[in-house]
Amino acid sequence: MGFELDLIKDKIEFFDAGSLQELENKIQKQIDNNQALMLRVHAVSHQTVFTPEGKPYYTASVHFKS
């Protein structure tokens, strides 16, 4: 039986939060986790929308590359 490991070369993750601080904390935590996989941030895209109650809601996608 052979055992083979493949490296992850690209990974895109999506985040959402009710505040910018919470969004930043989520992204930073995942950046730290992905460093163990030897992945670095390649690009970040973010958006703000408003809920029907008028509160802001923040989303982001982060592209990690080796």
N, C-alpha and C positions, 0 to 999 in steps of 0.2 A: 504494500500500500504506500503510495507516494503522498508526500505532504508538500504543498506548494502555497506560497504566499504571494498575493498580488498587492501592489501599492495602489492606494487611492490617489488619482491624479487630479480630479476635479470633483467639487462638491458644492452644491448650492443649498443654502438653508434659509428658511423664512421665519421671521419673528413678528410678533405683534404685542402691543402693550397700551395701557391707558395713559401712560406718562412717558416723556422722553427719558427721564432718569431710569425708569424700569426697563425701557427698551435698550438703553445703553448697557445696563447691567447684564441683561440676557445675552447681548451680542458679545460683550467682553468675556463672559463666562465660557461661551462657545469658542471664542478665539483661543483661550487658554487650553481648552480641551483638544482643539484641532492641532495645536502646536505639537502635541504628542504624536500625532499622525504625520508630522512634517508638512502640514498645510499652512499656507499664509493667505491673508486677505488679498484678493485680486481686484475686486470691485464691490461697491456697496450702492444699493439703490433704495431710496426711502420715500414714503408718502405719508401725508396727513389727510385724514378724512374726518368728517364730523358726524356724530351719531344723531339720530332723530331728536335727542334731548339737547343737542347743541354742544356736546362735549367732544374735544378732539380725541382721535384714535390714531395711533401711530403704527405703521408697518414698515418692514425693511426686508430686503433680500441681500444676502451676503454670498459672494462667489469666492470660494476658497480654491487655491491651486497649489500644487507641489512645486 
